[in-house]
Amino acid sequence: MRIATDITVSLIVIAVLAAGTACAAGEFSLQAFKITANAPVQITLPPNQQVKQPTYVTAAGEWKQLEVDKSEAGLSFSLPADAIGSTLILLDKPDWLTLPDTAAPILEAASVAGAAVTAIEQAMNVGHLSETPANVTFTVADATNPISAHHIRALLNGQPLSASGGSLKIDQSADGKHADIVITPGDLPEDKHNIMLIIPDATPARNTLIAQLTFTTAPLLRDGGFEELDDEGKLKHWSFGSWHSGEASDYEISIARGEGRSGNALKFVGISGRLNMVVGQSVDLVTGRTYILSGYSKGDCNGGYVSLIGKATGDAKAQYDNTSACKQADDWTPFSWEITPAENNKNYIIYLRSTSKGTVYMDDIELEAKQ
């Protein structure tokens, strides 16, 4: 390549390799020259360079025909004035490529272990699963150009799928514009997990869709029996605190070792002042579902109850729901509460609470999706 002035030329090769199954799609590839120049230049290429529908993109983003001269010395062209700065040049524009195209592929559907995700968004949270799903499938489409299957990337918790023994399979249509992307997560611990897909199209710009799906295989509520303590004797999954304004309060929140229905129990003691004792844990709830929170309580007052608080998004109203007070009882008494997370809320927290003088015990707290 002979260049008439000081410019930068780089070759971008875009290949779409259909990773199909029995019905393999065609191969989509193109070569784009990226040229950066601050003045008009003339470029000469070898005479065996294939040229078909040569095009370039202007500084304004418009694709135009590029005039190329052929001679024994080779193929030559001048950088058009409206492309000075930085441009992409296609000397061999494939028939399947449609320009201009600034739209990324779209997510049409998703499923988890064969069950369809009802709310299709670029960031989806399907909440609690009883086990790691055997597969997660994303169906994507592009109305204008093929999807660049060769450049699709999948990350699980920010790492390649291979880190957990997972795998990726792509079944792409013959025209390249539709693809089912099947992810096998592999061996995962009980925890919250995030799958991220990066899906470009086959244009020179590589318009890209980023789709995410989050799920958790951890219990919806951790350590409802108050048994998991750290080296300092504090609960690992619960946080202690007190809410009040103005008048101070005197209280105690502790783990009553060996005083629960089985093992430990949570113990609130209200002594004086404006009391509002809380023990909270974040929970991964999904709007549109109903959950059941249950547990046992006893105590010498009617102060114990449970709250669900959700942070509002946009113009929505924050959720703040409470159970009725647990009744005074000498023996362990069961309670149960149906929870429905409000639309357009997030960051849900369950709070076990007491607002009265006296002692309240709680134990064996469970949170499950309603069947």
PyMOL commands that set and color helices and strands:
alter all, ss='L'
color gray80, all
select helices_A, chain A and resi 81-83+149-151+161-164
alter helices_A, ss='H'
color red, helices_A
select strands_A, chain A and resi 2-3+8-16+28-37+42-45+55-57+63-65+69-71+74-78+85-90+106-112+115-116+123-128+136-141+153-156+159-160+167-172+178-184+192-200+208-216+239-242+249-256+265-273+277-282+291-299+304-312+319-322+329-339+345-354+358-369
alter strands_A, ss='S'
color yellow, strands_A
deselect
rebuild
show_as cartoon
